[in-house]
């Protein structure tokens, strides 16, 4: 009996509710963290820079890395984190958002390494984005839209018959 319980606890069904819930929790929590901690903060700083000329650390760091058009580069990174992170959390356009965030966060890793800061958080975010690139999972808007689209195709086919 103990062996069967152990086997059952180790078995993972990718389409089951446990795997789907875990994927949802990982995707949503990471997306919300990137949005709130990084995207929103960078957007507020960028808007203050554009409105009042307040120094924008992200644009300064982009200039130090010799990015062309450092303000535009900083703005692009900010928009990606501000827009794509909530999309990841909802599971909408998941793969595209994961690719864009992976690129942006990879630059953050490089920037942290060049300035002697710890890149650990950015590395963890990139690893999660690589997992998220597999898709939104069972409990995502992507899955819901696909299922809804398949149902409507089935209903149209039946009506045409």
C-alpha positions in Angstrom: 0.0 0.0 0.0 2.8 2.4 0.8 4.6 1.6 -2.5 1.4 2.3 -4.4 0.9 5.6 -2.6 4.6 6.6 -3.4 4.1 5.6 -7.1 0.9 7.7 -7.3 2.6 10.7 -5.6 5.5 10.6 -8.1 3.4 10.1 -11.2 2.9 13.4 -13.1 0.2 13.7 -15.7 1.0 16.8 -17.9 -2.6 17.4 -18.7 -3.8 16.9 -15.1 -5.0 19.6 -12.8 -1.9 19.5 -10.5 0.5 20.2 -13.4 -1.9 22.8 -14.9 -2.3 24.5 -11.5 1.5 24.5 -11.0 2.0 26.0 -14.4 -0.6 28.7 -13.7 0.9 29.5 -10.3 4.4 29.8 -11.8 3.3 31.8 -14.8 1.0 34.2 -12.9 3.3 34.9 -10.0 6.4 35.5 -12.2 4.4 37.6 -14.6 3.0 39.7 -11.8 6.4 40.1 -10.1 8.0 41.3 -13.3 5.1 43.7 -14.0 4.9 45.2 -10.5 8.5 45.1 -9.4 10.2 45.9 -12.7 7.8 47.1 -15.4 5.7 49.5 -13.4 8.7 50.9 -11.5 10.6 51.5 -14.8 7.5 53.1 -16.4 7.1 55.5 -13.5 10.8 56.5 -13.7 10.6 56.8 -17.5 7.5 59.1 -17.3 9.2 61.3 -14.7 12.2 61.5 -17.1 10.1 62.5 -20.0 7.8 64.9 -18.1 10.3 66.6 -15.7 13.8 65.6 -16.9 14.3 63.6 -13.7 17.4 61.3 -14.1 16.3 57.8 -15.4 18.8 55.2 -14.2 17.8 52.7 -16.8 18.5 55.1 -19.6 21.8 56.0 -18.0 22.8 52.3 -17.7 21.8 51.7 -21.4 24.1 54.6 -22.3 26.9 53.1 -20.3 26.5 49.8 -22.2 26.8 51.9 -25.4 23.3 51.0 -26.6 22.2 53.1 -29.6 19.5 55.6 -28.6 19.7 54.7 -24.9 16.4 56.4 -24.0 14.6 54.5 -26.8 16.3 51.3 -25.7 15.2 51.9 -22.1 11.7 52.7 -23.2 11.5 49.5 -25.3 12.7 47.4 -22.3 10.2 49.1 -20.1 7.3 48.6 -22.5 8.2 44.9 -22.9 8.2 44.4 -19.1 5.1 46.5 -18.6 3.0 44.9 -21.3 4.3 41.3 -21.7 4.5 40.4 -18.0 0.7 40.8 -17.5 0.1 38.9 -20.7 2.3 36.1 -19.3 0.3 36.2 -16.0 -3.0 35.8 -17.9 -1.6 33.3 -20.4 -2.4 35.4 -23.4 0.1 35.5 -26.3 2.3 33.6 -24.0 5.0 32.4 -26.3 5.5 35.8 -28.0 5.6 37.5 -24.6 8.1 34.9 -23.2 10.4 35.5 -26.2 10.4 39.2 -25.8 10.9 39.0 -22.0 13.7 36.5 -22.4 15.5 38.9 -24.7 15.0 41.9 -22.4 15.9 39.9 -19.3 19.0 38.5 -21.0 20.2 42.1 -21.5 19.5 42.7 -17.8 21.7 39.7 -16.9 24.5 41.1 -19.0 24.1 44.6 -17.5 24.2 43.2 -14.0 27.3 41.2 -14.8 29.0 44.3 -16.3 28.2 46.5 -13.3 29.2 43.9 -10.7 25.6 43.4 -9.4 24.1 40.0 -8.7 22.2 38.7 -11.8 20.5 35.9 -9.9 17.0 37.2 -10.1 17.2 38.0 -13.8 18.6 34.5 -14.4 15.7 32.9 -12.5 13.2 35.0 -14.6 14.9 33.9 -17.8 14.7 30.2 -16.7 11.0 30.6 -16.0 10.4 32.3 -19.3 12.0 29.4 -21.0 9.5 27.1 -19.3 6.7 29.5 -20.1 7.8 29.4 -23.8 6.3 25.9 -23.8 2.9 27.5 -23.7 0.4 29.1 -21.4 -0.8 25.7 -20.0 -4.1 24.2 -19.3 -5.4 27.3 -17.4 -4.5 30.1 -19.7 -6.4 32.5 -22.0 -4.4 31.0 -24.9 -5.9 27.5 -24.1 -9.4 29.0 -23.6 -9.3 30.8 -26.9 -8.1 27.7 -28.8 -10.7 25.5 -27.2 -13.4 28.2 -27.9 -12.2 28.4 -31.5 -12.3 24.6 -32.0 -15.8 24.5 -30.6 -17.0 27.2 -32.9 -15.5 25.4 -35.9 -17.3 22.2 -34.8 -20.6 24.0 -34.5 -20.2 25.7 -37.9 -19.4 22.3 -39.4 -22.5 20.7 -37.9 -24.7 23.6 -39.0 -23.4 23.3 -42.6 -24.3 19.6 -42.8 
